[in-house]
Amino acid sequence: MLELYQFELSQHCEKVRLILDYKGLEYRKVEVTPGVGQVEVYQMSGQRQVPVLKDGETVIADSTEIAMYLERQYPERPIIPTDPRERGLCLLIEEWADESIATKGRTAFVGALNQNENFRTAILPNETPDFIKTVVGSIPSEVLDTLGAGAGVGGDALKEAQNGLKQDLEALSLLLRERSYLVTDTPTLADLAVAGVSIILKFPARAYLNLPTALAGKGIPGLADNMAYETFFEWRDRLYSEYRHPSTSTGMSSSGSQPTSINIE
């Protein structure tokens, strides 16, 4: 069985999970955590980031490389068009999703955690004691924003990321207003990449990830609740409902099993 070394909240891991589900491939998730797991990921792939896919003796790192491998090795239900123009557009949008939506999304997500008490506490695991949630929620936003600015995710960087995402979501909403998918009449890598990396902008109401239930349907204020982007999020959620496997009662993918631990990206 395919093994996906991953971090549950990683946008690029979600992109790969969506591709695997779309192609109908069985896989086991191996959750990555800081510490000793870093050694195993590095020994397998020569680098420390996830996602990493293991298929027998073959090990592939990077979400785009994994997508290309799956397309070659498991060509059923193709995700990359053969028409030259459509192929070029598909690959261009996939790269844009990785470099623009994913990068800005991470910055905006951290900013939302810093500035919004309810969103900050919702990200904590369900089993977190109430007193810890109270402590986390009571940390002044100004303190967190100052710390975030030092790490490049506060102040001007946050504003720039949010403005960029608004432009991205507006463009996607316009493109999808009168068509079912971004490139062809069926989903391609472009659609799966855009949908996957947008997961932290607004979490689907249905449980597809092993995350706290309080996050269902929640997202980054100003983006997730903006009616101007409703077309995009409705499209994304429809894509998920048709192709993404929902979580089981344990919160894991229906094609996965209880994860073990390794390092995160």
Backbone as JSON, one array per atom type, in Angstrom:
{
  "sequence": "MLELYQFELSQHCEKVRLILDYKGLEYRKVEVTPGVGQVEVYQMSGQRQVPVLKDGETVIADSTEIAMYLERQYPERPIIPTDPRERGLCLLIEEWADESIATKGRTAFVGALNQNENFRTAILPNETPDFIKTVVGSIPSEVLDTLGAGAGVGGDALKEAQNGLKQDLEALSLLLRERSYLVTDTPTLADLAVAGVSIILKFPARAYLNLPTALAGKGIPGLADNMAYETFFEWRDRLYSEYRHPSTSTGMSSSGSQPTSINIE",
  "N": [[0.84, -1.2, 0.0], [0.42, 2.3, -0.68], [2.25, 4.78, 1.11], [1.87, 7.75, 2.83], [3.82, 10.17, 4.06], [3.27, 12.71, 6.22], [1.83, 15.91, 7.3], [-0.98, 16.71, 9.03], [-2.25, 19.23, 8.85], [-0.98, 20.45, 6.77], [-0.97, 22.23, 3.75], [0.12, 21.31, 1.31], [0.29, 18.61, 1.75], [-2.4, 18.04, 1.93], [-3.16, 18.61, -0.66], [-1.92, 16.43, -1.99], [-3.3, 14.3, -0.75], [-5.86, 14.77, -1.73], [-5.46, 14.32, -4.46], [-4.76, 11.59, -4.41], [-7.18, 10.5, -3.43], [-8.9, 11.3, -5.49], [-7.92, 9.77, -7.61], [-8.59, 7.34, -6.65], [-6.91, 5.74, -5.07], [-5.56, 3.49, -2.69], [-4.14, 4.28, 0.44], [-1.87, 4.77, 3.18], [-1.69, 6.93, 5.91], [1.07, 8.49, 7.43], [1.74, 10.17, 10.14], [3.65, 13.08, 10.69], [5.9, 14.3, 13.09], [7.71, 16.72, 15.09], [11.15, 16.02, 15.91], [12.41, 12.77, 16.52], [11.34, 11.66, 14.24], [12.17, 13.2, 12.11], [14.63, 12.26, 11.35], [14.05, 9.82, 10.12], [12.51, 10.64, 7.88], [14.44, 12.13, 6.53], [16.35, 10.16, 6.02], [14.95, 8.57, 4.25], [14.24, 10.28, 2.09], [16.16, 12.25, 1.7], [15.71, 14.84, 2.44], [13.93, 17.09, 4.68], [11.29, 17.89, 4.58], [7.7, 17.51, 4.31], [5.06, 16.8, 1.97], [5.97, 13.29, 1.7], [5.98, 10.55, -0.38], [5.77, 7.05, -0.29], [6.15, 4.31, -2.29], [6.28, 1.16, -2.35], [9.56, 0.39, -2.94], [10.12, 2.83, -3.92], [10.6, 6.28, -3.38], [9.21, 9.45, -3.12], [9.52, 12.91, -2.94], [8.02, 16.17, -2.34], [5.11, 17.83, -3.36], [4.35, 18.39, -6.04], [6.1, 16.76, -7.53], [5.23, 14.3, -6.57], [2.63, 14.27, -7.57], [3.18, 14.15, -10.34], [4.47, 11.68, -10.46], [2.42, 9.92, -9.63], [0.67, 10.3, -11.73], [2.1, 9.17, -13.86], [2.55, 6.54, -12.96], [0.07, 5.59, -12.15], [-2.08, 5.85, -14.27], [-4.84, 5.79, -14.63], [-7.84, 7.63, -14.5], [-6.86, 10.33, -15.32], [-5.04, 13.37, -14.49], [-3.67, 15.34, -15.74], [-3.94, 17.17, -18.62], [-3.73, 16.16, -22.11], [-3.8, 17.74, -24.37], [-1.86, 20.35, -25.74], [-2.19, 23.16, -25.07], [-4.05, 23.1, -22.96], [-2.67, 21.48, -21.19], [-0.43, 23.09, -20.62], [-1.71, 25.29, -19.39], [-2.84, 24.03, -17.17], [-0.53, 23.18, -15.72], [0.6, 25.66, -15.23], [-1.31, 26.92, -13.56], [-1.25, 25.16, -11.4], [1.35, 25.58, -10.41], [1.13, 28.28, -9.72], [-0.8, 28.11, -7.71], [0.65, 26.76, -5.71], [2.75, 28.57, -5.2], [1.54, 31.05, -4.73], [-1.2, 31.02, -3.5], [-0.81, 29.06, -1.48], [1.52, 29.95, -0.09], [0.89, 32.62, 0.73], [-1.39, 31.99, 2.09], [-0.52, 30.55, 4.36], [0.77, 32.59, 5.81], [-1.39, 34.35, 6.28], [-3.01, 32.67, 7.75], [-1.58, 32.21, 10.14], [-1.57, 34.85, 11.02], [-4.32, 35.21, 11.47], [-4.71, 33.45, 13.59], [-3.21, 34.77, 15.53], [-4.64, 37.16, 15.86], [-7.29, 36.59, 16.36], [-9.15, 35.45, 18.94], [-11.11, 33.38, 19.2], [-10.7, 31.81, 16.91], [-8.11, 31.04, 17.4], [-8.29, 29.41, 19.69], [-9.93, 27.44, 18.69], [-8.34, 25.92, 17.05], [-6.98, 24.25, 18.7], [-6.52, 20.87, 19.87], [-9.36, 18.65, 20.37], [-9.3, 17.41, 22.87], [-7.98, 19.14, 24.54], [-7.5, 20.6, 27.71], [-9.84, 22.79, 29.36], [-8.75, 24.93, 30.83], [-6.31, 25.39, 29.63], [-7.11, 26.2, 27.09], [-8.29, 28.58, 27.84], [-6.06, 30.05, 28.74], [-4.53, 30.21, 26.36], [-6.32, 31.6, 24.75], [-6.42, 34.01, 26.07], [-4.07, 35.37, 25.68], [-2.71, 38.45, 24.8], [-3.5, 39.95, 21.67], [-1.79, 41.83, 20.62], [0.7, 41.15, 21.62], [1.17, 38.66, 20.4], [1.12, 39.48, 17.75], [3.35, 41.1, 17.63], [5.37, 39.22, 18.11], [4.89, 37.67, 15.85], [5.54, 39.45, 13.82], [8.28, 39.54, 14.08], [8.88, 37.08, 13.1], [8.23, 37.3, 10.51], [5.53, 37.17, 9.85], [3.68, 39.08, 10.53], [2.16, 42.37, 10.88], [3.06, 44.38, 8.16], [3.64, 42.25, 6.42], [1.56, 40.47, 6.86], [-0.67, 42.0, 6.05], [-0.04, 42.33, 3.35], [-0.14, 39.66, 2.47], [-2.86, 39.04, 2.91], [-4.13, 40.88, 1.18], [-3.15, 39.96, -1.26], [-4.29, 37.39, -1.33], [-7.0, 38.04, -1.46], [-7.13, 39.08, -4.03], [-6.42, 36.79, -5.47], [-8.55, 35.04, -4.81], [-10.71, 36.46, -5.81], [-10.11, 36.4, -8.55], [-10.27, 33.61, -9.04], [-12.95, 33.14, -8.38], [-14.22, 34.58, -10.42], [-13.31, 33.15, -12.68], [-14.57, 30.72, -12.26], [-17.23, 31.19, -12.35], [-18.91, 30.57, -14.5], [-18.16, 28.05, -15.26], [-17.37, 24.58, -14.7], [-14.89, 23.57, -13.97], [-11.39, 24.51, -13.81], [-9.75, 24.21, -16.1], [-10.45, 22.09, -17.99], [-13.34, 20.06, -18.87], [-13.42, 18.25, -16.87], [-12.0, 17.47, -13.61], [-8.63, 18.57, -13.11], [-5.08, 18.54, -12.41], [-4.7, 21.2, -11.82], [-7.15, 22.05, -10.64], [-7.24, 20.34, -8.39], [-4.94, 21.07, -7.02], [-5.38, 23.83, -6.44], [-7.73, 23.61, -4.89], [-6.81, 21.96, -2.77], [-4.65, 23.4, -1.53], [-6.01, 25.54, -0.58], [-7.23, 24.84, 1.73], [-6.77, 25.77, 4.36], [-7.71, 28.32, 4.3], [-10.44, 28.29, 4.49], [-12.04, 25.89, 6.24], [-13.71, 22.93, 5.18], [-17.19, 22.23, 5.92], [-17.77, 19.6, 6.34], [-16.15, 16.76, 7.79], [-13.1, 16.2, 6.71], [-10.52, 16.14, 7.46], [-8.26, 15.24, 10.13], [-8.9, 17.04, 12.48], [-9.66, 19.5, 15.04], [-13.13, 19.55, 15.87], [-14.35, 22.0, 16.13], [-13.36, 23.58, 14.14], [-14.74, 23.13, 11.82], [-16.12, 24.38, 8.92], [-15.09, 26.86, 9.52], [-12.8, 29.65, 9.12], [-10.31, 31.95, 7.83], [-10.92, 35.1, 9.04], [-12.52, 37.65, 7.12], [-11.84, 36.54, 4.74], [-12.86, 33.84, 4.57], [-15.47, 34.4, 5.31], [-16.39, 36.2, 3.48], [-18.68, 37.27, 1.19], [-18.08, 37.79, -1.44], [-16.39, 35.85, -2.31], [-17.81, 33.56, -2.36], [-18.55, 31.98, -4.55], [-16.16, 30.66, -5.19], [-15.57, 29.12, -2.83], [-17.86, 27.52, -2.65], [-17.55, 26.05, -4.98], [-15.13, 24.73, -4.38], [-15.92, 23.18, -2.16], [-17.84, 21.58, -3.35], [-16.25, 20.08, -5.09], [-14.79, 18.67, -3.18], [-16.85, 17.19, -1.94], [-17.5, 15.44, -3.95], [-15.19, 14.01, -4.54], [-13.27, 13.79, -2.46], [-12.39, 11.68, 0.22], [-14.27, 11.29, 3.14], [-13.52, 11.75, 6.68], [-13.05, 9.05, 9.02], [-14.62, 7.77, 12.02], [-12.54, 8.1, 13.76], [-11.29, 10.24, 12.83], [-9.54, 9.92, 10.79], [-8.54, 9.5, 7.32], [-10.65, 7.6, 5.14], [-9.22, 5.87, 3.66], [-6.96, 5.5, 5.03], [-4.94, 4.76, 7.96], [-4.44, 4.6, 11.52], [-2.12, 7.13, 12.29], [1.49, 7.14, 12.54], [4.41, 8.75, 13.93], [6.41, 11.44, 12.67], [8.69, 14.06, 11.33], [7.58, 17.51, 10.76], [6.84, 19.8, 8.0]],
  "CA": [[0.0, 0.0, 0.0], [1.1, 3.57, -0.68], [2.38, 5.43, 2.41], [2.05, 9.19, 2.73], [4.39, 10.81, 5.23], [2.5, 13.95, 6.11], [1.36, 16.69, 8.43], [-2.42, 16.78, 8.74], [-2.67, 20.58, 8.52], [-0.19, 20.96, 5.65], [-1.7, 22.43, 2.5], [0.67, 20.49, 0.24], [-0.12, 17.24, 2.04], [-3.81, 17.94, 1.56], [-3.16, 18.53, -2.13], [-1.6, 15.05, -2.35], [-4.41, 13.44, -0.32], [-6.97, 14.97, -2.66], [-5.09, 13.63, -5.69], [-4.87, 10.15, -4.14], [-8.6, 10.16, -3.36], [-9.48, 11.46, -6.82], [-7.5, 8.63, -8.42], [-9.1, 6.13, -6.04], [-5.78, 4.92, -4.63], [-5.46, 3.19, -1.27], [-2.89, 4.75, 1.03], [-1.81, 4.87, 4.65], [-1.07, 8.17, 6.35], [2.05, 8.41, 8.5], [1.8, 11.54, 10.63], [5.01, 13.52, 10.96], [6.01, 15.19, 14.25], [9.1, 17.14, 15.31], [11.97, 15.13, 16.73], [13.07, 11.61, 15.94], [10.81, 11.38, 12.91], [12.94, 13.94, 11.11], [15.72, 11.4, 10.89], [13.5, 8.83, 9.2], [12.16, 11.32, 6.64], [15.68, 12.48, 5.85], [16.97, 8.94, 5.54], [14.18, 8.08, 3.12], [14.09, 11.18, 0.95], [17.26, 13.19, 1.55], [15.29, 16.17, 2.9], [13.13, 16.99, 5.9], [9.94, 18.39, 4.39], [6.63, 16.65, 3.84], [4.78, 15.36, 1.93], [6.82, 12.29, 1.07], [5.2, 9.36, -0.72], [6.54, 5.83, -0.46], [5.44, 3.3, -3.08], [7.23, 0.06, -2.36], [10.92, 0.87, -2.73], [10.22, 4.16, -4.51], [10.29, 7.36, -2.46], [9.08, 10.71, -3.85], [9.27, 14.09, -2.11], [7.46, 17.35, -3.0], [3.75, 17.54, -3.82], [4.29, 18.38, -7.51], [6.77, 15.55, -8.0], [4.35, 13.19, -6.23], [1.54, 14.31, -8.55], [3.69, 13.66, -11.63], [4.72, 10.25, -10.31], [1.13, 9.22, -9.61], [0.1, 10.35, -13.09], [2.82, 8.19, -14.69], [2.45, 5.18, -12.42], [-1.34, 5.23, -12.02], [-2.68, 6.76, -15.26], [-6.29, 5.8, -14.62], [-8.4, 8.9, -14.07], [-5.75, 11.27, -15.48], [-5.21, 14.71, -13.95], [-2.92, 16.29, -16.56], [-4.45, 17.07, -19.99], [-2.77, 15.88, -23.18], [-3.8, 18.88, -25.28], [-0.74, 21.21, -25.33], [-2.62, 24.4, -24.4], [-4.67, 22.74, -21.69], [-1.6, 20.98, -20.31], [0.33, 24.24, -20.18], [-2.52, 26.06, -18.45], [-2.95, 23.22, -15.96], [0.73, 23.24, -14.98], [0.78, 27.04, -14.81], [-2.19, 27.17, -12.42], [-0.75, 24.37, -10.28], [2.51, 26.28, -9.87], [0.62, 29.5, -9.11], [-1.45, 27.72, -6.45], [1.69, 26.44, -4.74], [3.59, 29.72, -4.87], [0.77, 32.21, -4.31], [-2.24, 30.72, -2.51], [-0.26, 28.32, -0.34], [2.46, 30.78, 0.68], [0.15, 33.71, 1.37], [-2.36, 31.38, 2.99], [0.14, 30.24, 5.63], [0.97, 33.84, 6.53], [-2.69, 34.84, 6.71], [-3.53, 31.76, 8.76], [-0.89, 32.53, 11.39], [-2.08, 36.14, 11.43], [-5.67, 35.02, 12.01], [-4.56, 32.84, 14.92], [-2.71, 35.8, 16.44], [-5.56, 38.27, 16.06], [-8.65, 36.17, 16.66], [-9.14, 34.53, 20.08], [-11.95, 32.21, 18.95], [-10.03, 30.99, 15.91], [-6.9, 30.52, 18.04], [-8.64, 28.3, 20.58], [-10.58, 26.39, 17.9], [-7.32, 25.08, 16.42], [-6.46, 23.32, 19.69], [-7.18, 19.56, 19.83], [-10.6, 18.53, 21.14], [-9.06, 16.95, 24.24], [-7.25, 20.14, 25.29], [-8.23, 21.05, 28.9], [-10.43, 24.12, 29.25], [-7.9, 25.98, 31.38], [-5.28, 25.71, 28.63], [-7.79, 27.0, 26.08], [-8.47, 29.92, 28.41], [-4.75, 30.71, 28.73], [-4.18, 30.5, 24.96], [-7.22, 32.63, 24.25], [-6.25, 35.28, 26.79], [-2.83, 36.05, 25.29], [-3.05, 39.65, 24.03], [-3.19, 39.89, 20.24], [-0.65, 42.71, 20.35], [1.92, 40.38, 21.92], [1.35, 37.67, 19.35], [1.42, 40.17, 16.5], [4.75, 41.53, 17.72], [6.17, 38.02, 17.88], [4.72, 37.27, 14.46], [6.3, 40.37, 12.97], [9.67, 39.11, 14.14], [9.01, 35.86, 12.3], [7.83, 37.59, 9.14], [4.12, 36.86, 9.61], [2.87, 40.09, 11.19], [2.25, 43.71, 10.34], [2.98, 44.59, 6.72], [3.64, 40.95, 5.72], [0.2, 39.93, 6.96], [-1.54, 42.8, 5.19], [0.3, 42.0, 1.96], [-0.66, 38.32, 2.18], [-4.32, 39.1, 2.85], [-4.5, 41.56, -0.05], [-2.86, 39.06, -2.36], [-5.29, 36.32, -1.33], [-8.25, 38.61, -1.94], [-7.03, 39.15, -5.48], [-6.44, 35.41, -5.96], [-9.9, 34.49, -4.66], [-11.57, 37.15, -6.77], [-9.81, 35.86, -9.88], [-10.82, 32.26, -9.11], [-14.41, 33.24, -8.4], [-14.61, 35.0, -11.76], [-13.05, 32.06, -13.61], [-15.45, 29.59, -11.99], [-18.62, 31.64, -12.33], [-19.7, 29.92, -15.55], [-17.58, 26.77, -15.65], [-17.3, 23.62, -13.59], [-13.5, 23.36, -13.57], [-10.51, 25.59, -14.24], [-9.06, 24.01, -17.38], [-11.23, 21.24, -18.89], [-14.67, 19.7, -18.36], [-13.22, 17.35, -15.74], [-10.93, 17.98, -12.74], [-7.23, 18.36, -13.46], [-4.15, 18.88, -11.33], [-4.93, 22.6, -11.47], [-8.27, 22.1, -9.7], [-6.9, 19.64, -7.16], [-3.94, 21.87, -6.32], [-6.03, 25.02, -5.91], [-8.63, 23.2, -3.81], [-6.06, 21.41, -1.65], [-3.87, 24.39, -0.78], [-6.92, 26.54, -0.01], [-7.93, 24.22, 2.84], [-6.66, 26.54, 5.61], [-8.43, 29.58, 4.16], [-11.75, 27.98, 5.05], [-12.18, 24.44, 6.35], [-15.05, 22.46, 4.82], [-18.06, 21.91, 7.05], [-17.68, 18.16, 6.53], [-14.85, 16.37, 8.35], [-12.18, 15.51, 5.8], [-9.21, 16.13, 8.1], [-8.23, 14.89, 11.55], [-8.71, 18.32, 13.13], [-10.72, 19.79, 16.01], [-14.45, 19.72, 15.26], [-14.72, 23.41, 16.17], [-12.88, 24.25, 12.93], [-15.61, 22.81, 10.69], [-16.76, 25.53, 8.33], [-14.45, 28.1, 9.95], [-11.66, 30.02, 8.31], [-9.66, 33.23, 8.09], [-11.87, 36.21, 8.96], [-12.29, 38.55, 6.0], [-11.74, 35.73, 3.53], [-13.82, 32.74, 4.64], [-16.83, 34.91, 5.51], [-16.63, 37.26, 2.5], [-19.62, 36.78, 0.17], [-17.5, 37.97, -2.76], [-15.66, 34.64, -2.67], [-18.71, 32.44, -2.15], [-18.47, 31.11, -5.73], [-14.99, 29.79, -5.09], [-15.67, 28.14, -1.75], [-18.9, 26.55, -3.01], [-16.91, 25.15, -5.96], [-14.17, 23.9, -3.66], [-16.64, 22.21, -1.33], [-18.47, 20.6, -4.26], [-15.17, 19.19, -5.52], [-14.51, 17.8, -2.04], [-17.96, 16.27, -1.71], [-17.54, 14.46, -5.02], [-13.97, 13.22, -4.73], [-12.43, 13.61, -1.26], [-12.94, 10.74, 1.17], [-14.45, 11.89, 4.47], [-12.85, 11.1, 7.8], [-13.77, 8.03, 9.76], [-14.95, 8.22, 13.37], [-11.3, 8.45, 14.45], [-10.76, 11.44, 12.22], [-8.58, 9.6, 9.75], [-9.1, 9.23, 6.01], [-11.2, 6.25, 5.01], [-8.23, 5.0, 3.03], [-5.76, 5.49, 5.85], [-4.99, 4.07, 9.24], [-3.92, 5.47, 12.58], [-0.78, 7.52, 11.89], [2.62, 7.17, 13.46], [4.95, 10.1, 14.02], [7.66, 11.91, 12.07], [8.87, 15.52, 11.37], [6.71, 18.3, 9.9], [7.52, 20.79, 7.15]],
  "C": [[0.88, 1.25, 0.0], [1.14, 4.14, 0.74], [2.67, 6.9, 2.2], [2.56, 9.73, 4.05], [3.97, 12.27, 5.19], [2.38, 14.69, 7.43], [-0.09, 17.02, 8.12], [-2.86, 18.17, 8.29], [-1.91, 21.18, 7.34], [-1.03, 21.07, 4.39], [-1.19, 21.51, 1.4], [0.39, 19.0, 0.48], [-1.58, 17.03, 1.67], [-3.97, 17.87, 0.05], [-2.9, 17.1, -2.6], [-2.73, 14.11, -1.94], [-5.6, 13.55, -1.27], [-6.7, 14.28, -3.99], [-5.24, 12.12, -5.53], [-6.34, 9.71, -4.1], [-9.25, 10.26, -4.73], [-9.15, 10.26, -7.71], [-7.98, 7.3, -7.82], [-8.03, 5.19, -5.54], [-5.82, 4.71, -3.12], [-4.11, 3.67, -0.74], [-3.02, 4.8, 2.54], [-1.1, 6.15, 5.01], [-0.11, 7.91, 7.5], [2.28, 9.84, 8.98], [3.21, 11.89, 11.09], [5.01, 14.49, 12.14], [7.46, 15.6, 14.45], [9.85, 16.11, 16.15], [12.56, 13.97, 15.95], [12.58, 11.3, 14.54], [11.57, 12.07, 11.81], [14.04, 13.08, 10.52], [15.2, 10.41, 9.85], [13.13, 9.45, 7.86], [13.41, 11.64, 5.84], [16.36, 11.25, 5.27], [16.25, 8.4, 4.31], [14.33, 8.95, 1.88], [15.24, 12.15, 0.73], [16.9, 14.61, 1.92], [14.26, 15.99, 4.02], [11.66, 17.39, 5.73], [8.97, 17.27, 4.02], [5.79, 17.47, 2.86], [5.89, 14.55, 1.27], [5.95, 11.06, 0.83], [6.13, 8.18, -0.91], [5.66, 4.8, -1.16], [6.38, 2.12, -3.26], [8.61, 0.57, -2.02], [11.13, 2.28, -3.27], [9.78, 5.22, -3.53], [10.3, 8.67, -3.25], [8.76, 11.82, -2.87], [8.73, 15.21, -2.98], [6.11, 17.0, -3.65], [3.63, 17.51, -5.34], [4.94, 17.13, -8.08], [5.91, 14.31, -7.72], [3.2, 13.12, -7.23], [1.99, 13.75, -9.89], [3.96, 12.17, -11.57], [3.41, 9.46, -10.36], [0.5, 9.21, -10.99], [0.78, 9.34, -14.01], [2.53, 6.76, -14.25], [1.01, 4.68, -12.36], [-2.15, 6.13, -12.95], [-4.2, 6.75, -15.32], [-6.78, 7.09, -13.98], [-7.31, 9.97, -14.13], [-6.08, 12.66, -14.94], [-4.42, 15.77, -14.73], [-3.38, 16.13, -18.01], [-3.35, 16.75, -21.0], [-2.72, 17.0, -24.22], [-2.74, 19.88, -24.83], [-1.18, 22.47, -24.57], [-3.21, 24.1, -23.03], [-3.64, 22.24, -20.69], [-0.79, 22.15, -19.75], [-0.42, 25.06, -19.16], [-2.67, 25.33, -17.13], [-1.69, 23.34, -15.1], [1.0, 24.65, -14.46], [-0.06, 27.35, -13.57], [-1.72, 26.4, -11.19], [0.43, 25.06, -9.61], [2.07, 27.56, -9.15], [-0.05, 29.2, -7.76], [-0.41, 27.47, -5.37], [2.43, 27.69, -4.26], [2.81, 30.91, -4.33], [-0.22, 31.87, -3.2], [-1.66, 30.05, -1.28], [0.63, 29.2, 0.53], [1.74, 31.9, 1.43], [-0.84, 33.16, 2.39], [-1.76, 31.06, 4.34], [0.34, 31.5, 6.47], [-0.34, 34.37, 7.09], [-3.28, 33.97, 7.81], [-2.9, 32.04, 10.12], [-1.38, 33.88, 11.92], [-3.46, 36.05, 12.04], [-5.62, 34.39, 13.39], [-4.12, 33.89, 15.95], [-3.79, 36.8, 16.82], [-6.94, 37.86, 16.53], [-8.65, 35.1, 17.75], [-9.92, 33.25, 19.8], [-11.3, 31.26, 17.96], [-8.81, 30.31, 16.52], [-7.22, 29.32, 18.92], [-9.28, 27.15, 19.82], [-9.56, 25.43, 17.29], [-6.75, 24.05, 17.39], [-7.2, 21.99, 19.6], [-8.4, 19.5, 20.74], [-10.36, 18.19, 22.6], [-8.29, 17.96, 25.08], [-8.07, 20.6, 26.51], [-8.72, 22.49, 28.75], [-9.51, 25.21, 29.76], [-6.79, 26.37, 30.42], [-5.88, 26.55, 27.51], [-7.97, 28.43, 26.56], [-7.17, 30.7, 28.38], [-4.37, 31.12, 27.32], [-5.03, 31.64, 24.42], [-6.99, 33.99, 24.87], [-4.95, 36.0, 26.45], [-3.17, 37.27, 24.44], [-2.62, 39.53, 22.57], [-1.97, 40.73, 19.9], [0.67, 41.98, 20.58], [2.2, 39.39, 20.81], [1.71, 38.33, 18.02], [2.86, 40.65, 16.48], [5.69, 40.35, 17.48], [6.09, 37.57, 16.43], [5.49, 38.16, 13.51], [7.76, 39.99, 12.94], [9.93, 37.87, 13.31], [8.55, 36.07, 10.87], [6.38, 37.29, 8.82], [3.21, 37.85, 10.35], [2.97, 41.4, 10.46], [2.08, 43.77, 8.84], [2.92, 43.28, 5.94], [2.24, 40.34, 5.73], [-0.75, 40.68, 6.04], [-1.3, 42.48, 3.72], [-0.25, 40.64, 1.56], [-2.17, 38.33, 2.03], [-4.79, 39.79, 1.57], [-4.26, 40.68, -1.27], [-3.88, 37.94, -2.47], [-6.64, 36.82, -1.82], [-8.26, 38.7, -3.47], [-7.1, 37.75, -6.09], [-7.86, 34.84, -5.92], [-10.89, 35.18, -5.59], [-11.37, 36.59, -8.18], [-10.41, 34.46, -10.05], [-12.34, 32.27, -9.16], [-14.92, 33.67, -9.77], [-14.42, 33.88, -12.77], [-14.07, 30.94, -13.48], [-16.93, 29.96, -12.05], [-19.48, 30.88, -13.34], [-19.06, 28.63, -16.04], [-17.38, 25.9, -14.43], [-15.89, 23.44, -13.07], [-12.62, 24.4, -14.25], [-9.96, 25.44, -15.66], [-9.91, 23.24, -18.39], [-12.6, 20.97, -18.27], [-14.61, 18.7, -17.21], [-12.09, 17.9, -14.86], [-9.54, 17.64, -13.28], [-6.38, 18.69, -12.24], [-4.33, 20.33, -10.89], [-6.03, 22.73, -10.42], [-7.89, 21.5, -8.36], [-5.87, 20.41, -6.34], [-4.59, 23.09, -5.67], [-6.93, 24.66, -4.74], [-7.86, 22.75, -2.58], [-5.34, 22.47, -0.84], [-4.75, 25.48, -0.17], [-7.57, 26.05, 1.28], [-7.87, 25.07, 4.11], [-7.31, 27.92, 5.5], [-9.83, 29.45, 4.74], [-11.9, 26.47, 5.06], [-13.59, 24.03, 5.93], [-15.87, 22.12, 6.06], [-18.02, 20.42, 7.36], [-16.27, 17.79, 6.96], [-14.04, 15.56, 7.34], [-10.8, 15.35, 6.43], [-9.36, 15.73, 9.56], [-7.89, 16.14, 12.35], [-9.83, 18.54, 14.13], [-12.05, 20.08, 15.32], [-14.88, 21.19, 15.24], [-14.28, 24.17, 14.92], [-13.78, 24.03, 11.73], [-16.32, 24.07, 10.19], [-16.15, 26.87, 8.69], [-13.25, 28.41, 9.05], [-11.12, 31.38, 8.69], [-10.68, 34.35, 7.96], [-11.5, 37.19, 7.84], [-12.14, 37.84, 4.68], [-12.84, 34.66, 3.51], [-15.26, 33.23, 4.72], [-17.19, 36.03, 4.52], [-17.49, 36.71, 1.36], [-19.06, 36.92, -1.24], [-16.79, 36.71, -3.25], [-16.51, 33.38, -2.51], [-18.66, 31.46, -3.32], [-17.31, 30.15, -5.62], [-15.18, 28.73, -4.03], [-16.78, 27.13, -1.99], [-18.35, 25.55, -4.03], [-15.95, 24.2, -5.26], [-14.87, 22.8, -2.85], [-17.37, 21.18, -2.17], [-17.43, 19.6, -4.75], [-14.84, 18.19, -4.42], [-15.61, 16.76, -1.86], [-18.01, 15.16, -2.75], [-16.33, 13.53, -5.01], [-13.14, 12.97, -3.47], [-13.12, 12.67, -0.29], [-13.11, 11.4, 2.53], [-13.7, 11.12, 5.53], [-13.72, 9.99, 8.36], [-14.07, 8.58, 11.15], [-13.72, 8.6, 14.17], [-10.65, 9.68, 13.85], [-9.77, 11.17, 11.11], [-9.29, 9.38, 8.42], [-9.59, 7.8, 5.93], [-10.23, 5.31, 4.34], [-6.95, 4.92, 3.85], [-5.92, 4.65, 7.1], [-4.39, 5.0, 10.28], [-2.46, 5.83, 12.29], [0.25, 7.28, 12.98], [3.27, 8.55, 13.33], [6.28, 10.29, 13.3], [7.68, 13.43, 12.0], [7.97, 16.28, 10.4], [7.51, 19.27, 9.06], [7.6, 22.13, 7.84]]
}
